[in-house]
Amino acid sequence: MSATTAAPPAGRTDATPSPVPRRVRPPRWLDLRLVLGVLLVLGSVLLGARVVTGADATVPVWSAGGDLAAGTVLGADDLVAVSVRLDDVAGQYLATSTRPEGRVLGRAVRAGELLPRSALEEATGLVQLALPVQAGYVPPGLTRGQVVDVYAVADPAVGATGQTGGDVDLVVSAAPVQAVTGRGDGVLSTATTTVQVVVAVAGQDAPDVLGAIGGRGLVVVVRESVDAGAGGGSAPTAGGPTGSPTGSSPAGPTG
């Protein structure tokens, strides 16, 4: 007995049909996700740059290097350049691009205080008067910018060369100190060494000050605050009070 194998019908094959190829689409450069990603990156960069720029939006302006009384004629050493953020009020303060040397303070300015434009005046009518004072009658810490009263004393121990006028007269009141020279710390410095104290006074008052001194010795008294100065020099008052005013630090002889 033999097996019979059926022949496949005509027209049929056992081969697997091949897949139909799909058409490949070209990439779209304007893909929405790509555009959104680029916009997010650009926005982050711009926002960060704005924050950094805003944090560093400072301007260089002048500030006082120490306490300065009203009437002080400004010099280069009185000012310190600082960078601060002032926003809308920057125009009210003196930028470092300006040179205020030679201008006069119309009011007292504290150390570290920004220098406002409104505090400056022109140096009109003021003169700088040099007064010789024995070192023992000048406060050791006397510096430029402080406010002082100056008394004339008819006492040879203070340096008087004559006995004219009253015993003690106030000859300069609330004057800003412009300079102190001639003071030394060496072994040759004594209480009788002459120190030159330069103060600012109104020009018309200078002859009266010199006349009121009249050859008498001088004693310098420092006021405790630069705010005590009236500004613009001082008017001498011959025959004034015969004691140290309240709130002052009188100088005394030092050995």
KEZA-36028 format. One record per residue (C-alpha): x, y, z. Coordinates in steps of 0.02 Angstrom, whole numbers. Layout:
residues N
[node [X Y Z]]
...
This chain:
residues 255
[node [0 0 0]]
[node [76 164 -48]]
[node [39 345 14]]
[node [-27 467 -108]]
[node [40 647 -100]]
[node [-75 779 -160]]
[node [1 906 -275]]
[node [-24 1088 -229]]
[node [-151 1175 -334]]
[node [-84 1272 -477]]
[node [-42 1455 -446]]
[node [-3 1440 -257]]
[node [167 1459 -177]]
[node [231 1441 2]]
[node [335 1604 -3]]
[node [293 1738 133]]
[node [232 1900 54]]
[node [355 2048 79]]
[node [293 2203 175]]
[node [238 2352 80]]
[node [372 2493 101]]
[node [314 2650 192]]
[node [358 2820 128]]
[node [488 2908 238]]
[node [437 3088 276]]
[node [574 3222 277]]
[node [608 3305 450]]
[node [508 3462 489]]
[node [623 3601 551]]
[node [476 3700 617]]
[node [420 3566 735]]
[node [315 3643 874]]
[node [413 3559 1014]]
[node [577 3621 945]]
[node [512 3799 933]]
[node [446 3795 1111]]
[node [612 3728 1176]]
[node [711 3866 1091]]
[node [593 3999 1158]]
[node [609 3932 1335]]
[node [800 3934 1326]]
[node [804 4111 1256]]
[node [682 4172 1389]]
[node [786 4097 1528]]
[node [944 4178 1461]]
[node [863 4349 1445]]
[node [785 4339 1618]]
[node [950 4289 1697]]
[node [1043 4429 1609]]
[node [915 4555 1668]]
[node [929 4495 1848]]
[node [1119 4505 1845]]
[node [1116 4677 1765]]
[node [990 4742 1890]]
[node [1091 4677 2037]]
[node [1246 4769 1973]]
[node [1159 4933 1930]]
[node [1274 5039 2039]]
[node [1343 5212 2007]]
[node [1507 5286 2072]]
[node [1479 5437 2184]]
[node [1578 5537 2312]]
[node [1562 5509 2498]]
[node [1642 5601 2644]]
[node [1804 5526 2706]]
[node [1774 5599 2880]]
[node [1662 5717 2977]]
[node [1663 5885 2889]]
[node [1586 6043 2960]]
[node [1482 6169 2865]]
[node [1597 6297 2785]]
[node [1736 6171 2747]]
[node [1820 6205 2580]]
[node [1829 6033 2500]]
[node [1994 5956 2451]]
[node [2037 5795 2360]]
[node [2079 5706 2523]]
[node [1906 5741 2595]]
[node [1817 5627 2472]]
[node [1808 5440 2442]]
[node [1735 5360 2285]]
[node [1604 5226 2319]]
[node [1488 5126 2207]]
[node [1308 5117 2268]]
[node [1137 5079 2197]]
[node [1032 5237 2198]]
[node [902 5201 2063]]
[node [796 5357 2031]]
[node [887 5470 2157]]
[node [1060 5452 2079]]
[node [1051 5628 2009]]
[node [1039 5702 2184]]
[node [1216 5648 2229]]
[node [1384 5700 2163]]
[node [1455 5577 2036]]
[node [1641 5545 2030]]
[node [1645 5619 1856]]
[node [1632 5791 1939]]
[node [1772 5876 2035]]
[node [1704 5967 2190]]
[node [1873 6027 2253]]
[node [1864 6209 2303]]
[node [1677 6205 2335]]
[node [1610 6242 2509]]
[node [1497 6132 2613]]
[node [1335 6220 2654]]
[node [1298 6095 2792]]
[node [1390 5968 2896]]
[node [1426 5798 2818]]
[node [1464 5642 2919]]
[node [1599 5514 2880]]
[node [1536 5391 2750]]
[node [1388 5499 2702]]
[node [1356 5518 2516]]
[node [1390 5694 2457]]
[node [1226 5775 2398]]
[node [1231 5910 2267]]
[node [1123 6020 2376]]
[node [1259 6026 2510]]
[node [1383 6118 2398]]
[node [1404 6305 2384]]
[node [1524 6418 2293]]
[node [1671 6482 2394]]
[node [1616 6664 2389]]
[node [1665 6786 2525]]
[node [1768 6663 2626]]
[node [1952 6677 2669]]
[node [2068 6558 2757]]
[node [2145 6637 2911]]
[node [2302 6561 2988]]
[node [2311 6579 3177]]
[node [2473 6542 3272]]
[node [2434 6444 3430]]
[node [2552 6364 3555]]
[node [2544 6175 3539]]
[node [2493 6157 3721]]
[node [2332 6251 3686]]
[node [2281 6152 3532]]
[node [2182 5991 3564]]
[node [2292 5841 3517]]
[node [2160 5767 3403]]
[node [2120 5927 3308]]
[node [2096 5888 3124]]
[node [2030 5966 2967]]
[node [1841 5978 2958]]
[node [1808 6004 3143]]
[node [1720 6155 3217]]
[node [1817 6264 3338]]
[node [1803 6420 3444]]
[node [1960 6523 3469]]
[node [1990 6629 3625]]
[node [2119 6768 3648]]
[node [2199 6764 3821]]
[node [2304 6904 3894]]
[node [2426 6787 3979]]
[node [2610 6770 3931]]
[node [2600 6585 3972]]
[node [2482 6565 3825]]
[node [2595 6665 3712]]
[node [2529 6841 3739]]
[node [2649 6981 3693]]
[node [2546 7120 3768]]
[node [2409 7157 3894]]
[node [2281 7234 3777]]
[node [2093 7208 3788]]
[node [2004 7098 3913]]
[node [2077 6947 3998]]
[node [1985 6820 3889]]
[node [1889 6860 3730]]
[node [1805 6749 3601]]
[node [1879 6803 3435]]
[node [1821 6663 3318]]
[node [1659 6567 3343]]
[node [1605 6403 3261]]
[node [1735 6409 3123]]
[node [1777 6254 3019]]
[node [1959 6202 3026]]
[node [2040 6198 2854]]
[node [2213 6138 2905]]
[node [2327 6108 3054]]
[node [2514 6121 3019]]
[node [2674 6133 3119]]
[node [2627 6004 3248]]
[node [2763 5875 3277]]
[node [2781 5720 3381]]
[node [2970 5719 3395]]
[node [3080 5752 3545]]
[node [3095 5934 3495]]
[node [2908 5962 3504]]
[node [2855 6055 3662]]
[node [2700 6139 3731]]
[node [2768 6306 3670]]
[node [2794 6249 3490]]
[node [2689 6357 3375]]
[node [2553 6267 3279]]
[node [2464 6349 3134]]
[node [2276 6324 3140]]
[node [2192 6380 2979]]
[node [2006 6424 2992]]
[node [1881 6489 2866]]
[node [1800 6657 2905]]
[node [1703 6785 2807]]
[node [1821 6900 2715]]
[node [1750 7058 2793]]
[node [1776 6985 2967]]
[node [1961 6944 2951]]
[node [2024 7119 3000]]
[node [1910 7119 3152]]
[node [1976 6949 3207]]
[node [2156 7006 3196]]
[node [2117 7168 3285]]
[node [2026 7076 3424]]
[node [2176 6962 3454]]
[node [2285 7113 3487]]
[node [2446 7019 3521]]
[node [2368 6900 3647]]
[node [2393 6713 3651]]
[node [2261 6598 3579]]
[node [2170 6447 3647]]
[node [2075 6329 3531]]
[node [1915 6246 3590]]
[node [1840 6103 3488]]
[node [1653 6082 3479]]
[node [1593 5906 3506]]
[node [1494 5894 3344]]
[node [1523 5959 3169]]
[node [1337 5999 3166]]
[node [1374 6144 3283]]
[node [1449 6245 3141]]
[node [1340 6379 3066]]
[node [1433 6369 2902]]
[node [1515 6504 2798]]
[node [1645 6555 2926]]
[node [1616 6652 3085]]
[node [1591 6827 3146]]
[node [1717 6878 3278]]
[node [1649 6945 3440]]
[node [1775 7045 3539]]
[node [1732 7052 3723]]
[node [1625 6895 3713]]
[node [1600 6760 3843]]
[node [1743 6723 3960]]
[node [1728 6536 3974]]
[node [1716 6380 3870]]
[node [1544 6354 3795]]
[node [1441 6203 3839]]
[node [1476 6054 3727]]
[node [1656 6104 3690]]
[node [1822 6023 3726]]
[node [1946 6156 3782]]
[node [2130 6135 3753]]
[node [2248 6145 3898]]
[node [2436 6151 3915]]
[node [2523 5986 3889]]
[node [2697 5951 3945]]
